Amino acid sequence: MQMTPKEIVAELDKYIIGQDDAKRAVAISLRNRWRRQQVSAELREEIMPNNIILIGPTGVGKTELARRLARLAGAPFIKVEASKFSEVGYVGRDVESIIRDLLDLSVNMVRSEFTENVQEKASELAKERVLDILFPIPELPQATNEHDLEKNEELEKKRNRTREKLRKKLEAKELDDKIIEIEIASEQSPLMQIISPIGIEEMGLNIQDLLGPGMPKKTKKRRLTVSEAFVYLQQEEAQKLIDMDEVIKEAIHRVENSGIVFLDEIDKIAGENNGGIDVSREGVQRDLLPVIEGTNVITKYGMVVTDHILFIASGAFHVSKPSDLIPELQGRFPIRVELQSLTAADFERILTEPENALIKQYTALVSTENVNIKFTKGAINEIARVASEVNDRVENIGARRLHTVMTILLEDFLYDLPNDEVKTIRIDKKMVEDKLQEVISDEDLSQYIL
């Protein structure tokens, strides 16, 4: 990651409207990860990440901010709901499973990269295997004299010529529909549950792995077309070319040095324990504490040190407040950023400016039916105004309200398409008013529909 904080913010601006303070905070945190890698080894271990708490109502861009940040960094990233974990001893997931899941994602990410690098070689090997199936070559008879030797050489040349002809047909895709029979690995053995000091956790240990490579792998025969078989064999050859020890080593390194964990709904585990259903709130916080401040987590791939993983927490904090978290956990989130509620002006920008703007999405969807949809400036203003008004009157769900408004507005058009008589749809302010006025004016109806 060699992007400067300004470049990171500029990239985030393409997808997220407003929230400049939050963008600056996460951009600095991300750049600091690169800066840490450049300092001397002795000091590098002492530099800890500045974890962040994003505070703001739902639908203002908290999750999107973290997701875009991870894509920019190309880092292992996982989003988890804090409320689904529970204190050890209660029903719920163990908090250390966050790190195990993050490492699983990292292994898949690194394996994909390694696979991409060996794809060309794997393709050649897969081609040879397909040719072996299409044109199996039996052993030549034992030559006892010079005549037999010449005969064998002639036979060898003839077979090579035939194989080359098949190779050309294979490369020209002329044999793609031909059915061949190949051996494929049968389904893996069931996973085992391990009872360990970290609780009952499905570590994903395969019985085959436990018994070692000495155990023969089960295979079964399947009839596939040449094109299907080629894809399967290419994947198989790619896996053989990859050094999984290197993959795991690199995956662990990435998690430990650039991993990002997004803890959503952290406000749901804040507040004093009052017994009953809230009995494990503080317990979850205390279980999270060592993972955030740095501990060793046992995974099926080996030990992972969490000292330098960046944690970004978020919550609406309507009922509770950040100071309701236990003091030790508060100390592990030194940076707090408050995200602002979205206004009608923000909604207008959200509808049109981002790379994935809602109007661009609907335009692309409708164009698949060979229909062009156009929104006037007045229509966009009215959609934004309605979304903002409903948020104020019913429940503020931020930008998600735009999805609801747009769905109701375009429902009839989307239902009627495809229609040969319709080539262009023009959405103007009056159409928006007519479509949404009844729903907005009916207080009870708007509560359920909008």
C-alpha positions in Angstrom: 0.0 0.0 0.0 1.9 3.1 -1.2 -1.2 5.4 -1.6 -0.9 8.6 0.3 -3.8 9.5 2.7 -5.0 12.1 0.2 -5.1 9.5 -2.5 -6.9 7.1 -0.2 -9.6 9.7 0.6 -9.9 10.5 -3.1 -10.6 6.9 -3.8 -13.1 6.6 -1.0 -14.9 9.8 -2.3 -15.8 7.8 -5.5 -18.1 5.5 -3.4 -18.9 7.4 -0.2 -20.5 10.8 0.1 -19.5 13.1 2.9 -18.1 11.8 6.2 -14.7 13.6 5.6 -13.5 13.1 9.2 -14.0 9.4 9.1 -12.3 9.1 5.7 -9.3 11.1 7.0 -9.0 8.9 10.1 -9.1 5.6 8.2 -6.8 6.9 5.5 -4.2 7.8 8.1 -4.5 4.4 9.8 -4.0 2.6 6.5 -1.0 4.7 5.6 0.5 4.1 9.0 0.5 0.4 8.3 2.8 1.0 5.3 4.9 3.4 7.4 5.4 0.8 10.1 6.8 -1.7 7.5 9.5 0.9 6.6 10.9 1.4 10.1 13.7 -0.7 11.7 12.8 -4.2 12.8 13.3 -3.4 16.5 11.0 -0.4 16.5 8.5 -2.0 14.1 7.2 -4.5 16.8 6.6 -1.6 19.2 4.3 0.4 16.8 0.7 -0.7 17.5 -2.2 0.2 15.2 -4.6 2.9 16.3 -7.9 1.2 16.4 -11.0 3.3 15.4 -14.6 3.5 16.6 -17.0 4.9 14.0 -20.1 6.4 15.7 -23.2 7.2 13.7 -26.7 6.1 12.8 -27.4 3.3 10.4 -27.0 3.8 6.7 -24.4 6.7 6.8 -21.5 4.7 5.3 -19.7 3.0 8.3 -19.6 -0.5 6.8 -19.0 0.8 3.3 -16.0 2.8 4.5 -14.4 -0.3 6.1 -15.1 -2.5 3.0 -13.7 0.0 0.5 -10.7 0.5 2.8 -9.9 -3.3 2.7 -10.2 -3.4 -1.1 -7.8 -0.5 -1.4 -5.3 -2.2 0.9 -5.7 -5.6 -0.7 -5.6 -6.8 2.8 -7.4 -9.7 4.5 -10.7 -8.2 5.8 -13.6 -9.6 7.8 -16.8 -8.0 9.0 -18.4 -9.5 12.0 -21.4 -8.6 14.2 -20.2 -8.1 17.8 -23.7 -9.1 19.0 -23.4 -12.7 17.7 -20.6 -13.5 20.1 -21.1 -14.4 23.7 -19.0 -14.9 26.8 -17.3 -18.3 27.1 -19.7 -20.6 28.9 -22.8 -19.2 27.1 -24.4 -20.2 23.8 -22.6 -18.3 21.0 -19.4 -18.1 19.1 -16.0 -17.9 20.6 -14.4 -14.4 19.8 -11.1 -16.1 18.7 -13.1 -17.5 15.7 -12.9 -14.0 14.2 -9.1 -14.5 13.7 -9.6 -18.1 12.4 -12.1 -16.9 9.9 -9.8 -14.0 8.9 -7.0 -16.4 8.3 -9.2 -18.7 6.2 -10.0 -15.7 4.0 -6.3 -14.8 3.8 -5.3 -18.3 2.8 -8.0 -18.3 0.0 -6.7 -14.9 -1.2 -3.1 -15.9 -1.3 -3.9 -19.3 -2.9 -5.8 -17.5 -5.7 -2.8 -15.2 -6.3 -0.4 -18.2 -6.4 -2.8 -20.1 -8.7 -2.9 -17.2 -11.1 0.9 -17.2 -11.3 1.0 -20.9 -12.3 -2.0 -20.9 -14.5 -0.1 -21.0 -17.8 2.0 -24.0 -16.7 -1.0 -25.8 -15.3 -2.8 -25.3 -18.6 0.0 -27.0 -20.5 0.0 -29.9 -18.1 -3.7 -30.3 -18.2 -3.5 -30.3 -22.0 -1.0 -33.2 -21.9 -3.3 -35.2 -19.5 -6.3 -34.7 -21.8 -4.2 -35.9 -24.8 -3.2 -38.9 -22.8 -6.8 -39.8 -22.2 -7.8 -39.1 -25.9 -4.8 -41.0 -27.3 -3.4 -43.4 -24.7 0.1 -44.6 -25.7 0.8 -48.3 -24.9 4.4 -49.4 -24.3 6.4 -50.3 -27.3 7.3 -54.0 -27.7 10.8 -54.9 -26.6 13.2 -54.7 -29.5 15.3 -57.8 -29.9 17.1 -56.9 -33.1 17.9 -53.9 -35.4 14.7 -54.5 -37.5 12.5 -54.3 -34.3 14.3 -51.1 -33.3 13.6 -49.4 -36.6 10.0 -50.6 -36.5 9.6 -49.1 -33.0 11.1 -45.8 -34.1 8.7 -45.6 -37.0 5.8 -46.4 -34.7 7.0 -43.7 -32.2 7.0 -41.1 -35.0 3.6 -42.1 -36.2 2.1 -41.9 -32.7 3.8 -38.4 -32.2 2.3 -37.2 -35.5 -1.2 -38.4 -34.4 -0.8 -36.8 -31.0 0.3 -33.5 -32.6 -2.8 -33.6 -34.9 -5.0 -34.1 -31.8 -3.2 -31.3 -30.0 -4.0 -28.8 -32.8 -7.7 -29.9 -32.7 -7.7 -29.5 -28.9 -6.2 -26.0 -29.1 -8.7 -25.1 -31.9 -11.5 -26.3 -29.5 -12.7 -28.8 -32.1 -12.8 -31.6 -29.5 -14.6 -29.6 -26.7 -17.9 -31.6 -27.0 -16.3 -35.0 -27.0 -17.1 -37.1 -23.9 -14.1 -38.6 -22.0 -13.8 -40.4 -18.7 -11.5 -39.0 -15.9 -10.8 -39.9 -12.3 -11.6 -37.2 -9.8 -11.1 -37.0 -6.1 -14.2 -38.1 -4.1 -15.7 -35.9 -1.5 -13.4 -35.2 1.5 -13.8 -36.9 4.8 -16.0 -35.2 7.3 -14.5 -32.5 9.5 -13.8 -33.2 13.1 -14.8 -31.1 16.1 -12.0 -30.5 18.5 -12.5 -30.0 22.2 -9.6 -27.8 23.2 -8.7 -25.0 25.7 -10.3 -22.5 23.4 -13.6 -24.2 23.6 -15.5 -26.5 21.2 -14.5 -25.0 17.9 -14.7 -26.6 14.4 -11.0 -26.3 13.5 -11.6 -27.9 10.1 -9.2 -30.7 10.7 -9.6 -33.3 8.0 -9.3 -37.0 8.9 -7.2 -37.5 5.8 -4.7 -34.9 7.0 -4.5 -36.5 10.4 -3.7 -39.9 9.0 -1.0 -38.3 6.7 -0.2 -38.7 3.1 0.3 -42.5 3.5 -3.4 -43.0 3.2 -4.6 -43.4 -0.4 -7.1 -40.7 -1.5 -10.4 -42.0 -2.8 -11.2 -41.3 -6.4 -14.2 -41.9 -8.6 -14.7 -41.9 -12.4 -16.8 -39.3 -14.1 -17.8 -38.7 -17.7 -17.2 -35.1 -18.8 -16.9 -33.2 -22.0 -13.3 -32.3 -23.0 -13.8 -28.6 -22.2 -15.2 -29.5 -18.7 -12.4 -32.0 -18.0 -9.8 -29.5 -19.1 -11.0 -27.0 -16.5 -11.0 -29.6 -13.8 -7.5 -30.9 -14.7 -6.1 -27.4 -15.0 -7.3 -26.7 -11.4 -5.9 -30.0 -10.2 -2.5 -29.3 -11.8 -2.4 -25.7 -10.4 -2.9 -27.1 -6.9 0.0 -29.5 -7.4 2.3 -26.6 -8.5 1.4 -24.5 -5.5 3.5 -24.9 -2.3 0.8 -24.8 0.4 3.4 -24.2 3.1 4.4 -21.0 1.3 0.7 -20.0 0.9 0.1 -20.5 4.6 3.2 -18.6 5.6 2.3 -15.7 3.4 -1.3 -15.7 4.6 -0.4 -15.6 8.3 2.1 -12.8 7.5 -0.6 -10.8 5.8 -3.1 -11.3 8.7 -0.6 -10.4 11.3 0.7 -7.3 9.5 -2.2 -6.0 7.4 -5.4 -7.8 8.6 -8.4 -5.6 9.2 -11.4 -6.7 11.4 -14.6 -4.7 11.3 -16.6 -5.1 14.4 -20.1 -4.0 13.7 -22.8 -3.2 16.3 -20.3 -2.9 19.1 -22.9 -0.7 20.9 -25.0 -3.8 21.4 -22.5 -5.3 23.8 -22.0 -1.9 25.7 -23.9 -1.0 28.8 -24.2 -2.4 32.3 -25.2 -6.0 33.0 -28.7 -6.2 34.4 -28.9 -10.0 34.4 -31.2 -11.9 32.1 -30.5 -11.8 28.4 -27.7 -9.2 29.0 -25.8 -11.5 31.3 -22.8 -11.9 28.9 -22.4 -8.4 27.6 -19.4 -7.4 29.7 -18.1 -10.9 29.3 -18.0 -10.5 25.5 -16.0 -7.3 26.0 -13.6 -9.0 28.3 -13.2 -11.9 25.8 -12.6 -9.4 23.0 -10.0 -7.4 25.0 -7.0 -9.9 24.7 -7.7 -10.4 20.9 -7.7 -6.6 20.3 -4.7 -5.8 22.5 -2.7 -8.7 21.2 -2.7 -12.4 21.9 -1.8 -15.7 20.2 -4.7 -17.5 18.5 -4.5 -21.2 17.7 -5.7 -22.0 14.2 -5.5 -25.1 12.0 -2.7 -23.4 10.0 -0.6 -22.5 13.1 -0.3 -19.7 15.6 -1.5 -16.2 14.7 -0.3 -13.1 16.7 -3.0 -10.4 16.8 -0.8 -7.5 18.0 -0.8 -5.6 14.7 -4.3 -6.4 13.3 -6.3 -3.2 12.8 -9.7 -3.2 14.5 -12.4 -0.8 13.3 -15.6 -0.9 15.4 -18.8 0.8 14.6 -22.1 1.4 16.3 -25.1 3.7 16.4 -24.9 4.2 20.2 -28.5 5.3 20.4 -29.2 3.7 23.8 -25.6 3.3 25.1 -22.5 5.4 24.6 -18.8 4.6 24.0 -18.1 5.4 27.7 -20.4 2.4 28.6 -17.7 0.0 27.3 -15.4 -1.3 29.9 -12.4 1.1 30.4 -9.8 -1.4 29.2 -11.7 -1.8 25.9 -12.2 2.0 25.5 -8.4 2.3 25.8 -7.9 0.0 22.9 -9.9 2.3 20.6 -8.1 5.6 20.9 -9.6 7.2 17.8 -13.3 8.0 17.8 -15.0 9.5 14.8 -18.6 10.6 14.7 -20.4 10.2 11.3 -23.0 12.8 10.5 -26.7 12.0 9.6 -27.4 12.4 5.9 -29.4 15.3 4.5 -31.5 15.7 1.4 -28.5 17.3 -0.3 -26.4 14.3 0.6 -29.1 12.0 -0.9 -29.0 13.9 -4.2 -25.2 13.3 -4.4 -25.6 9.7 -3.4 -28.1 9.1 -6.2 -25.8 10.4 -8.9 -22.1 10.9 -7.9 -20.6 7.6 -6.7 -19.2 5.0 -9.1 -22.0 2.6 -7.9 -24.7 5.3 -7.6 -28.3 4.0 -7.4 -29.5 5.7 -10.5 -26.5 4.2 -12.5 -27.4 0.8 -11.1 -31.1 1.0 -12.2 -30.0 2.5 -15.6 -27.8 -0.5 -16.2 -30.5 -3.0 -15.1 -33.2 -1.5 -17.3 -30.8 -1.3 -20.3 -30.6 -5.1 -20.3 -34.2 -5.0 -21.5 -33.1 -2.6 -24.3 -34.8 0.3 -22.6 -33.3 3.7 -21.8 -34.3 5.3 -18.5 -33.8 9.0 -17.7 -34.2 10.9 -14.5 -34.7 14.6 -14.6 -33.0 16.9 -12.1 -36.4 17.7 -10.5 -37.1 13.9 -10.1 -33.7 13.4 -8.4 -34.4 16.3 -6.0 -37.8 15.0 -5.2 -36.6 11.4 -4.5 -33.9 12.8 -2.2 -36.5 15.1 -0.4 -39.0 12.2 0.1 -36.3 9.9 1.5 -35.1 12.6 3.9 -38.7 13.4 5.0 -39.6 9.8 5.6 -36.3 9.3 7.6 -37.3 12.3 9.8 -40.8 11.1 10.3 -40.5 7.3 10.7 -37.1 5.9 11.5 -33.7 7.2 10.3 -32.1 4.4 8.3 -29.9 6.7 6.3 -29.1 6.0 2.6 -30.9 2.6 2.7 -34.1 4.6 2.5 -33.2 5.5 -1.1 -33.4 1.8 -2.0 -37.0 1.7 -0.6 -38.1 4.8 -2.4 -36.5 3.8 -5.7 -38.1 0.3 -5.5 -41.6 1.8 -5.0 -41.1 4.4 -7.7 -39.9 1.9 -10.4 -41.9 -1.2 -9.4 -44.5 -1.0 -12.2 -41.9 -0.3 -14.9 -39.7 -3.2 -13.7 -42.7 -5.5 -13.6 -43.9 -4.6 -17.2 -40.6 -5.0 -18.9 -39.7 -6.4 -21.4 -42.2 -4.5 -23.5 -41.6 -4.0 -27.3 -43.6 -0.7 -27.2 -41.4 0.8 -24.5 -38.0 2.1 -25.5 -37.5 5.1 -23.2 -38.7 5.8 -19.7 -38.6 9.4 -18.4 -38.9 10.0 -14.7 -39.8 13.6 -13.8 -40.7 15.4 -10.6 -44.5 15.1 -11.2 -44.2 11.3 -11.7 -42.3 11.0 -8.4 -44.8 13.1 -6.6 -47.8 11.1 -8.0 -46.2 7.8 -7.2 -45.1 8.5 -3.7 -47.6 11.1 -2.5 -50.2 8.6 -1.3 -47.7 6.5 0.6 -46.1 9.6 2.3 -49.5 11.1 3.2 -50.7 7.9 4.8 -48.8 7.9 8.1 -49.6 4.2 8.9 -48.8 3.0 5.4 -45.5 4.8 5.1 -44.4 3.2 8.4 -44.7 -0.2 6.8 -43.9 0.5 3.2 -41.2 3.2 3.5 
